C-alpha cells in the first residue's frame, strides 16, 4: 500500500514561489526518489519503500521535520495512504490528527473535515449548502449517481483520490543535472554562526540532489555575496575540499563550520550561493557483519580534513614513501590531507626488485651511530651482537656525487632484540647502527 507525506504551506502564509517549491523538493529527495509538486502549495513524497531504511514512520517523520526546520519555511506535515488525503490532513486544524496509516482511519478523519477543505467543491458550494451538506463525510454519503449528474466529474475524481479509492496521476520532480543554488536571507549576515545557519537550506537541497543521483563530492564552493556598489568588494569564496567523497549533511557542516571560522569578511553578506564540484559515483555501503577496515581509514581522512580546515592545508604533513635505494632517502613528508602514497614505477626486465619490507626496521635513526667492535664483531650498549640475516648490499649515489656501498645485516643481542646494522665497503670503516626493529 502506498504511503504519502505531504508538506503543505500554512494557510496564513503567502503563496509559495516556484523557487521555494523547488528547494523543498530537492531537500525531500533525501527520503524518497518519488517526489512531486502538488497543487499550488505543497510537496508530496511516496515513502512506503523508505520506512525500513529510516527505521519506521516516526523516525522518518522526525527527520523530515528536522529538514523542514532547517529550510525555515512555514510547512505542515501530513501522512496518509493517498497524496490528496495527506494534503487535506496537512491543512487540518488539530495537529495530532494529521498522520494516519490505515484507510479506515483516513476515511474517519476526512469525513470530519469541512466541505470547503476540498477546493473542487467551491463551484457547487451554494447547491451543497442548500441541501445541508457541510462536511466531506456528508458529501461522500450522497447518492453517487445524482452527484455525477449535478456536479462536475472533477469533484468525484478528487473525492475518490482523497479517500484512496482511485489513483491520482502525479508528475515527478526532475532535479537539475548540475547543482547551483542561491538563497537570499531576510537580513544581512556578518557572524559565522549566522552564515552557517543560513546555509542549511542550501545544504539540505544539496544532500537531496546527491541522494537522488547516488553521488558524492570532493569539492564544494560557498560564495558569499556582498552589497553592490562602487566600492563593493568581490564575493567571498569559501572552498570546501574533502579527501574522501562526501554526501552527508554532517560532513558538510563539520568542514564548513571550521572554514567560516577562518574567513574575514569586509562587508555583510546579503546573498548565499552554493556551487558543487564534479559529482562522482558514491562508494557502496559495506554490508559485512564485522567492522570494515576501510571505515577506520575514512574516519582518519575526515579527521585530516577537519584539521586542514581549522589549521590550513599547509599545516598538515604526512609521511610518504619514496622509491630510493638509500634508506635515509626512502621517506619524505607531503603537505596537505589528501596526499596519496607513492606508486612504485614498473620494474624493467633484468632490474632489481624493491626491497622486502619485512626486513626493514620499524625505527630508522636520523644519523647512523658508530658501534664498538670486539674481535671484529659489533657491540651495542656493552652487548656483543650476532649477525642473523644478511648481507644485503646497497650501492647507490654515484649519479649524485656520493658513491655509497654498504652491506646491511640484521643483528641480534643476547636478549633477542634485533638491530639493523651495516658495514662500509667503500671506505673500509667499522660497523654502524642504522635502525631498530619493533
C-alpha positions as CSV (number, residue, x, y, z in Angstrom):
1,X,0.0,0.0,0.0
2,X,1.4,3.4,-0.9
3,X,2.1,5.9,1.8
4,X,2.5,9.6,1.2
5,X,4.0,12.5,3.1
6,X,2.8,16.0,2.3
7,X,4.5,19.2,3.2
8,X,1.9,22.0,2.8
9,X,2.3,25.7,3.4
10,X,0.3,27.3,6.2
11,X,-2.9,28.9,5.0
12,X,-1.9,32.3,6.7
13,X,1.5,32.3,4.8
14,X,2.0,33.9,1.5
15,X,1.6,31.7,-1.6
16,X,4.9,29.9,-2.2
17,X,7.1,30.7,-5.2
18,X,8.3,28.1,-7.7
19,X,11.8,28.6,-6.2
20,X,10.6,27.7,-2.8
21,X,8.8,24.6,-4.0
22,X,12.0,23.6,-6.0
23,X,14.1,23.9,-2.9
24,X,11.8,21.8,-0.8
25,X,11.6,19.1,-3.5
26,X,15.3,18.9,-3.7
27,X,15.7,18.5,0.1
28,X,13.0,15.8,0.2
29,X,14.9,13.7,-2.3
30,X,16.9,12.5,0.7
31,X,14.0,10.4,1.8
32,X,12.4,9.2,-1.4
33,X,13.1,9.3,-5.1
34,X,9.3,9.8,-5.8
35,X,8.8,13.5,-5.1
36,X,6.2,15.7,-6.8
37,X,4.9,19.2,-6.6
38,X,1.2,19.0,-5.6
39,X,-1.5,21.6,-6.3
40,X,0.0,25.1,-5.8
41,X,1.2,24.9,-2.2
42,X,2.6,21.5,-1.4
43,X,5.3,18.9,-2.0
44,X,4.4,15.2,-1.7
45,X,6.7,12.2,-1.5
46,X,5.9,8.5,-1.5
47,X,7.7,6.8,1.4
48,X,6.4,3.2,1.7
49,X,9.7,1.9,0.4
50,X,11.8,4.2,2.7
51,X,10.3,3.1,6.1
52,X,12.8,0.2,6.6
53,X,15.8,2.4,5.6
54,X,14.9,5.1,8.1
55,X,13.7,3.0,11.0
56,X,9.9,3.3,10.7
57,X,7.3,6.0,10.3
58,X,8.0,8.0,13.4
59,X,11.7,8.3,12.8
60,X,11.2,9.2,9.2
61,X,8.7,11.9,10.0
62,X,11.1,13.2,12.7
63,X,13.9,13.5,10.1
64,X,11.6,15.2,7.6
65,X,10.5,17.7,10.3
66,X,14.2,18.4,11.1
67,X,14.9,19.2,7.4
68,X,11.8,21.4,7.3
69,X,13.1,23.4,10.3
70,X,16.4,23.9,8.5
71,X,14.6,25.2,5.5
72,X,12.9,27.8,7.7
73,X,9.6,27.6,5.8
74,X,6.0,27.6,7.1
75,X,5.1,23.9,6.4
76,X,2.7,21.5,7.9
77,X,3.3,17.7,7.6
78,X,0.5,15.3,6.7
79,X,0.8,11.5,6.3
80,X,-1.8,9.3,4.6
81,X,-2.3,6.4,2.1
82,X,-3.1,8.9,-0.7
83,X,-1.4,12.2,-1.7
84,X,-4.7,14.1,-1.6
85,X,-5.5,12.7,1.7
86,X,-2.1,13.7,3.1
87,X,-2.7,17.2,1.7
88,X,-6.1,17.5,3.3
89,X,-4.7,16.3,6.7
90,X,-1.8,18.7,6.5
91,X,-4.3,21.5,6.4
92,X,-6.5,20.2,9.2
93,X,-6.5,22.2,12.4
94,X,-5.7,19.5,15.0
95,X,-2.0,18.6,14.6
96,X,-2.3,15.3,16.3
97,X,-4.8,14.1,13.6
98,X,-2.5,14.8,10.6
99,X,-1.0,11.3,10.3
100,X,-2.6,8.0,9.5
101,X,-1.5,4.7,8.1
102,X,-4.9,3.0,7.6
103,X,-7.6,3.7,5.0
104,X,-10.4,3.3,7.6
105,X,-8.8,5.9,9.9
106,X,-8.2,8.2,6.9
107,X,-11.9,7.9,6.0
108,X,-13.0,8.8,9.5
109,X,-10.7,11.9,9.7
110,X,-11.6,13.1,6.3
111,X,-15.3,12.8,7.0
112,X,-14.9,15.3,9.8
113,X,-13.3,18.0,7.6
114,X,-15.5,20.9,6.4
115,X,-16.7,20.9,2.8
116,X,-14.5,23.8,1.8
117,X,-11.3,21.8,2.6
118,X,-11.6,20.2,-0.8
119,X,-11.2,23.0,-3.4
120,X,-13.2,21.2,-6.1
121,X,-16.4,21.8,-4.0
122,X,-16.2,25.6,-4.4
123,X,-18.0,25.7,-7.7
124,X,-21.0,23.9,-6.1
125,X,-20.9,25.4,-2.7
126,X,-24.4,27.1,-2.9
127,X,-26.2,24.0,-4.0
128,X,-24.4,21.8,-1.4
129,X,-25.2,24.2,1.3
130,X,-28.8,24.4,0.3
131,X,-29.2,20.6,0.8
132,X,-27.4,20.7,4.2
133,X,-24.2,19.2,3.0
134,X,-21.4,20.8,5.1
135,X,-18.7,18.1,5.5
136,X,-16.8,15.7,3.3
137,X,-18.5,12.8,5.1
138,X,-21.9,14.1,4.2
139,X,-20.7,14.7,0.6
140,X,-19.5,11.1,0.4
141,X,-22.8,9.9,1.7
142,X,-24.8,11.5,-1.1
143,X,-26.1,9.2,-3.9
144,X,-23.3,8.9,-6.3
145,X,-25.4,8.9,-9.5
146,X,-27.2,12.1,-8.5
147,X,-23.9,13.7,-7.6
148,X,-22.5,12.8,-11.0
149,X,-25.5,14.4,-12.7
150,X,-25.4,17.7,-10.7
151,X,-21.7,18.3,-10.3
152,X,-18.5,18.2,-12.4
153,X,-16.6,14.9,-12.8
154,X,-13.6,16.6,-11.4
155,X,-15.2,16.7,-8.0
156,X,-15.8,12.9,-7.9
157,X,-12.2,12.3,-9.1
158,X,-10.8,14.5,-6.3
159,X,-13.1,12.9,-3.7
160,X,-12.1,9.3,-4.7
161,X,-8.4,10.3,-4.8
162,X,-8.5,11.7,-1.3
163,X,-10.1,8.6,0.1
164,X,-7.5,6.4,-1.7
165,X,-10.2,4.8,-3.9
166,X,-8.7,5.9,-7.2
167,X,-5.2,6.5,-8.5
168,X,-4.1,10.1,-8.9
169,X,-1.5,10.8,-11.7
170,X,1.4,12.9,-10.5
171,X,4.3,14.4,-12.4
172,X,7.5,13.5,-10.7
173,X,10.0,16.2,-9.8
174,X,13.1,16.1,-12.1
175,X,16.3,17.5,-10.4
176,X,18.8,19.5,-12.5
177,X,21.9,18.0,-13.9
178,X,24.2,20.4,-12.1
179,X,23.8,21.9,-8.7
180,X,24.0,25.6,-8.3
181,X,21.5,27.2,-5.8
182,X,21.3,30.6,-4.2
183,X,19.5,31.9,-1.1
184,X,18.9,35.4,0.0
185,X,18.3,35.7,3.8
186,X,15.8,38.1,5.3
187,X,18.6,40.1,7.0
188,X,22.3,40.9,6.4
189,X,24.8,38.4,7.9
190,X,28.2,39.0,9.4
191,X,28.8,36.3,12.0
192,X,30.0,32.9,11.0
193,X,27.3,31.2,13.1
194,X,24.5,33.1,11.3
195,X,26.0,32.3,7.9
196,X,26.2,28.6,8.8
197,X,22.5,28.6,9.9
198,X,21.5,30.5,6.7
199,X,23.4,27.9,4.6
200,X,21.4,25.0,5.9
201,X,18.6,25.2,3.3
202,X,21.2,25.1,0.5
203,X,22.9,22.1,2.1
204,X,19.6,20.3,2.6
205,X,18.9,20.7,-1.1
206,X,22.4,19.6,-2.0
207,X,22.0,16.4,0.1
208,X,18.7,15.6,-1.6
209,X,20.3,16.1,-5.0
210,X,23.2,13.8,-4.2
211,X,21.0,11.1,-2.7
212,X,18.8,11.0,-5.8
213,X,21.8,10.6,-8.0
214,X,23.7,8.3,-5.6
215,X,26.8,10.5,-5.9
216,X,29.3,12.4,-3.7
217,X,31.6,15.4,-3.9
218,X,35.2,16.1,-3.4
219,X,34.8,19.9,-3.9
220,X,32.2,22.4,-2.9
221,X,32.2,26.2,-3.0
222,X,30.1,28.6,-1.0
223,X,30.0,32.1,-2.5
224,X,29.2,35.0,-0.1
225,X,27.8,38.0,-2.0
226,X,28.1,41.5,-0.5
227,X,26.1,44.6,-1.2
228,X,26.7,46.1,-4.6
229,X,28.2,49.5,-5.1
230,X,31.1,51.4,-6.5
231,X,33.5,50.3,-3.7
232,X,31.9,46.9,-3.0
233,X,34.4,44.1,-2.5
234,X,34.3,41.0,-4.6
235,X,32.3,38.0,-3.4
236,X,34.0,35.9,-0.8
237,X,34.6,32.3,-1.8
238,X,34.7,29.6,0.8
239,X,36.1,26.4,-0.7
240,X,35.5,23.0,0.9
241,X,37.7,20.1,-0.1
242,X,37.2,16.5,1.1
243,X,39.9,13.8,0.8
244,X,37.1,11.2,0.7
245,X,33.9,12.0,-1.3
246,X,31.2,13.4,1.0
247,X,27.4,13.4,0.7
248,X,26.2,13.6,4.3
249,X,24.9,16.8,5.8
250,X,27.1,16.4,9.0
251,X,30.2,16.0,6.9
252,X,29.5,19.3,5.0
253,X,28.6,21.1,8.2
254,X,31.8,19.9,10.0
255,X,34.2,21.4,7.5
256,X,32.1,24.4,6.7
257,X,31.9,25.5,10.3
258,X,35.7,25.4,10.5
259,X,36.2,27.2,7.2
260,X,33.8,30.0,8.2
261,X,35.6,30.5,11.4
262,X,38.7,31.4,9.5
263,X,37.0,33.8,7.0
264,X,37.5,37.5,7.5
265,X,34.5,39.4,5.9
266,X,34.9,43.0,4.8
267,X,31.2,43.6,4.5
268,X,28.0,42.0,5.5
269,X,26.6,39.1,3.4
270,X,23.4,39.7,1.5
271,X,23.2,36.5,-0.6
272,X,24.5,32.9,-0.4
273,X,25.3,30.7,-3.4
274,X,26.3,27.1,-3.2
275,X,28.1,25.5,-6.2
276,X,29.0,21.8,-6.3
277,X,32.2,20.5,-7.9
278,X,32.2,17.4,-10.2
279,X,30.0,14.7,-8.8
280,X,31.4,11.2,-8.6
281,X,29.6,7.8,-8.1
282,X,29.2,7.0,-4.4
283,X,31.0,4.0,-3.0
284,X,28.6,1.3,-1.9
285,X,27.9,0.8,1.8
286,X,29.6,-2.2,3.4
287,X,27.1,-4.8,4.5
288,X,29.6,-7.1,6.2
289,X,28.9,-8.4,9.7
290,X,32.2,-7.3,11.2
291,X,33.6,-3.7,11.1
292,X,35.1,-2.8,7.7
293,X,38.8,-1.9,7.9
294,X,38.1,0.8,5.3
295,X,35.8,2.6,7.8
296,X,38.7,3.4,10.1
297,X,40.7,4.8,7.1
298,X,37.7,7.0,6.3
299,X,37.5,8.3,9.8
300,X,41.2,9.2,9.6
301,X,40.7,11.1,6.4
302,X,37.7,13.0,7.9
303,X,40.0,14.0,10.9
304,X,42.6,15.2,8.5
305,X,40.0,17.2,6.6
306,X,38.9,18.8,9.8
307,X,42.4,19.7,10.8
308,X,43.2,21.1,7.4
309,X,40.0,23.3,7.6
310,X,41.0,24.5,11.1
311,X,44.7,25.0,10.7
312,X,45.1,25.3,7.0
313,X,46.3,22.7,4.4
314,X,49.9,23.9,4.7
315,X,49.9,22.8,8.4
316,X,49.2,19.2,7.7
317,X,52.2,16.9,6.9
318,X,52.0,13.2,6.2
319,X,54.8,10.7,5.8
320,X,55.1,9.4,2.3
321,X,57.3,6.7,0.8
322,X,59.8,7.5,-1.9
323,X,61.4,4.9,-4.1
324,X,65.1,5.3,-3.4
325,X,67.8,2.8,-2.7
326,X,69.2,4.7,0.3
327,X,67.1,4.0,3.4
328,X,67.5,7.6,4.7
329,X,66.1,8.9,1.5
330,X,63.2,6.4,1.1
331,X,60.7,8.6,3.1
332,X,59.6,12.2,2.8
333,X,56.9,14.5,4.1
334,X,54.0,15.6,1.9
335,X,51.8,18.6,2.7
336,X,48.0,18.5,2.7
337,X,45.5,15.9,3.9
338,X,44.9,14.4,0.5
339,X,48.3,13.2,-0.3
340,X,48.3,9.7,-1.7
341,X,51.0,7.1,-1.2
342,X,53.7,6.8,-3.8
343,X,53.1,4.2,-6.5
344,X,56.2,2.2,-7.5
345,X,57.4,2.5,-11.1
346,X,57.2,-0.6,-13.2
347,X,60.1,-2.9,-12.8
348,X,62.1,-3.3,-16.0
349,X,63.4,-6.6,-17.2
350,X,66.7,-7.5,-15.5
351,X,66.4,-4.8,-12.9
352,X,66.4,-5.4,-9.1
353,X,63.1,-5.9,-7.3
354,X,62.1,-3.4,-4.5
355,X,63.5,-4.4,-1.1
356,X,61.4,-6.7,1.1
357,X,59.6,-4.5,3.7
358,X,59.7,-7.4,6.2
359,X,63.4,-7.0,6.7
360,X,63.3,-3.2,7.2
361,X,63.3,-1.8,10.8
362,X,60.4,0.0,12.4
363,X,62.6,2.8,13.6
364,X,65.3,4.4,11.5
365,X,67.9,6.6,13.2
366,X,68.3,10.1,11.7
367,X,72.1,9.6,11.7
368,X,73.7,6.2,11.8
369,X,75.5,5.5,15.1
370,X,79.0,4.1,15.1
371,X,79.3,0.8,17.1
372,X,82.2,-0.5,19.1
373,X,84.0,-3.6,17.7
374,X,85.3,-6.5,19.7
375,X,87.0,-9.3,17.8
376,X,85.6,-7.9,14.6
377,X,82.1,-8.2,15.9
378,X,79.8,-5.1,16.5
379,X,78.8,-4.2,20.1
380,X,75.9,-2.1,21.3
381,X,75.5,-0.9,24.9
382,X,78.1,-3.3,26.0
383,X,76.5,-6.4,24.4
384,X,78.0,-8.2,21.5
385,X,75.7,-8.6,18.5
386,X,75.3,-11.7,16.5
387,X,74.5,-11.5,12.7
388,X,71.4,-13.5,11.9
389,X,70.5,-12.3,8.4
390,X,72.3,-10.7,5.5
391,X,74.3,-9.3,3.9
392,X,72.1,-7.1,1.7
393,X,74.3,-4.8,-0.4
394,X,73.0,-1.3,-1.1
395,X,75.1,0.6,-3.6
396,X,73.9,3.9,-4.9
397,X,74.6,7.6,-5.1
398,X,77.2,7.5,-8.0
399,X,75.0,9.8,-10.1
400,X,74.6,12.3,-7.2
401,X,78.3,12.6,-6.4
402,X,78.1,10.4,-3.2
403,X,79.0,6.8,-4.1
404,X,78.0,4.6,-1.2
405,X,78.5,0.8,-0.8
406,X,77.0,-0.7,2.3
407,X,76.4,-4.3,3.5
408,X,73.4,-4.4,5.7
409,X,72.8,-7.2,8.3
410,X,70.1,-8.0,10.8
411,X,71.9,-8.4,14.2
412,X,70.6,-9.8,17.5
413,X,71.8,-9.2,21.0
414,X,71.8,-11.9,23.8
415,X,68.3,-10.8,25.0
416,X,66.7,-11.3,21.5
417,X,66.5,-7.6,20.5
418,X,67.2,-7.0,16.8
419,X,69.0,-4.2,15.1
420,X,69.7,-3.1,11.6
421,X,73.5,-2.6,11.1
422,X,75.8,-2.1,8.2
423,X,79.4,-2.0,7.3
424,X,81.0,0.4,4.8
425,X,82.6,-1.4,1.8
426,X,83.9,1.7,0.1
427,X,85.9,3.3,3.0
428,X,86.6,0.1,4.9
429,X,85.3,1.7,8.2
430,X,83.7,-0.2,11.1
431,X,80.1,-1.0,11.9
432,X,77.2,1.4,12.2
433,X,73.7,1.0,13.8
434,X,71.0,2.4,11.4
435,X,67.7,1.0,12.6
436,X,65.8,-0.7,15.5
437,X,63.2,-3.4,15.0
438,X,60.0,-3.4,16.9
